[in-house]
Amino acid sequence: MAEKWTPKMVAERVEEASRTLRALRVTGLRPMGYGNNWPDVIHDPNEAFGWNDAEFRMGPPTPDAITRMDDALNWLRWLDPDQMRLVWLHAEGVPRKVITNVLGVSRVTAWRLWMSALMIISSRLNSGGNNRMTSSC
């Protein structure tokens, strides 16, 4: 028997989609004329000691991760705009206090709306909509 989707699994997949989207390198979003031709200055690590904290960036996401991201983003279309926004804010890791201020609801109401949205997605997936269970997060 195939594994059933749960709200927790849906939340994890949308969080993975958020991380994958952040990891994609997006170029070409600046208007024409707002670039420069100067190369990036790459400081020698020996000279840069103490200037900035070391920042490490993971490589680009795998094709499987991008496919899972596309699936998760398509799931959000099944929700109304407020639910979609709430699920995405949670996936982005926005603090709950900020979410409640943005939506203008109490903490408990925001949690109930979030769980309701996750249950809508999981029930739709369990009933046969885009039921890809490829490697989980």
C-alpha positions in Angstrom: 0.0 0.0 0.0 1.3 3.5 -0.9 2.3 5.8 1.9 -0.3 8.4 2.8 0.6 12.1 2.9 0.3 13.8 6.3 0.3 17.5 7.1 3.7 17.1 8.6 5.1 15.6 5.4 3.5 18.4 3.3 5.0 21.1 5.6 8.5 19.5 5.3 8.2 19.3 1.5 7.2 23.0 1.3 10.1 23.9 3.6 12.4 22.0 1.3 11.0 23.9 -1.6 11.7 27.1 0.1 15.3 26.1 0.7 15.7 24.9 -2.9 14.3 28.1 -4.2 16.8 30.1 -2.1 19.7 27.9 -3.3 18.9 28.6 -7.0 21.1 31.2 -8.5 18.7 33.6 -10.3 20.3 36.1 -12.7 19.0 38.7 -15.1 16.5 40.4 -12.7 18.2 43.8 -12.8 17.0 46.4 -15.3 19.2 47.2 -18.2 21.9 49.7 -17.4 22.3 48.9 -13.7 25.2 46.6 -14.0 28.9 47.0 -14.1 31.8 45.4 -15.9 34.2 45.3 -13.0 35.0 41.8 -11.7 34.2 40.8 -8.2 37.1 41.6 -5.8 38.3 38.3 -4.3 40.4 39.0 -1.2 43.1 36.6 -0.2 41.9 34.8 2.9 45.2 35.6 4.6 44.7 39.3 4.1 41.0 39.2 4.9 41.3 37.8 8.5 38.8 39.5 10.7 37.1 41.5 8.0 34.0 39.4 7.7 32.8 36.1 9.0 33.3 33.2 6.7 30.2 32.5 4.5 29.8 29.2 2.8 27.2 28.7 0.2 26.0 25.2 -0.8 26.2 24.2 -4.5 23.2 24.4 -6.8 20.2 22.1 -6.0 19.9 18.7 -7.6 17.4 18.1 -10.4 15.3 15.9 -8.1 15.2 18.7 -5.5 14.0 21.1 -8.2 11.3 18.7 -9.3 10.1 18.3 -5.7 10.1 22.1 -5.4 8.0 22.5 -8.6 5.5 19.9 -7.2 5.3 21.7 -3.8 4.8 25.1 -5.5 2.0 23.6 -7.6 0.3 22.3 -4.4 0.0 25.9 -3.2 -2.3 26.7 -6.1 -4.9 24.5 -4.4 -5.2 27.1 -1.6 -6.8 30.5 -1.4 -4.3 33.4 -1.4 -4.3 33.9 2.4 -3.7 30.2 3.1 -1.0 30.2 0.4 0.8 33.1 2.0 0.5 31.6 5.5 2.0 28.3 4.4 4.8 30.0 2.5 5.6 32.3 5.5 5.9 29.2 7.7 8.1 27.5 5.1 10.4 30.5 5.0 10.8 30.4 8.8 9.2 33.7 9.5 8.6 34.0 13.3 5.0 33.3 14.4 4.7 36.8 15.9 5.4 38.4 12.6 3.0 36.0 10.8 0.2 36.9 13.2 0.9 40.6 12.7 0.9 40.3 8.9 -2.3 38.3 8.8 -4.0 40.2 11.7 -5.1 37.1 13.6 -4.2 35.5 16.9 -1.5 32.9 17.3 -4.0 30.1 17.7 -6.0 31.2 14.7 -2.9 31.3 12.6 -1.9 27.8 13.6 -5.4 26.5 12.9 -5.4 28.1 9.4 -1.9 26.7 8.7 -3.0 23.2 9.8 -6.2 23.5 7.7 -4.2 24.4 4.6 -1.8 21.5 5.1 -4.7 19.1 5.6 -6.3 20.4 2.3 -3.1 19.7 0.5 -2.5 16.3 2.1 -6.1 15.2 1.5 -5.9 16.3 -2.1 -2.6 14.4 -2.6 -4.1 11.3 -1.0 -7.1 11.4 -3.2 -4.9 11.2 -6.3 -3.6 14.7 -7.1 0.1 14.7 -8.2 1.1 12.0 -5.8 4.9 11.9 -6.2 6.6 10.4 -3.2 10.1 10.8 -4.4 12.9 10.9 -1.8 11.7 12.9 1.1 13.6 15.9 2.6 
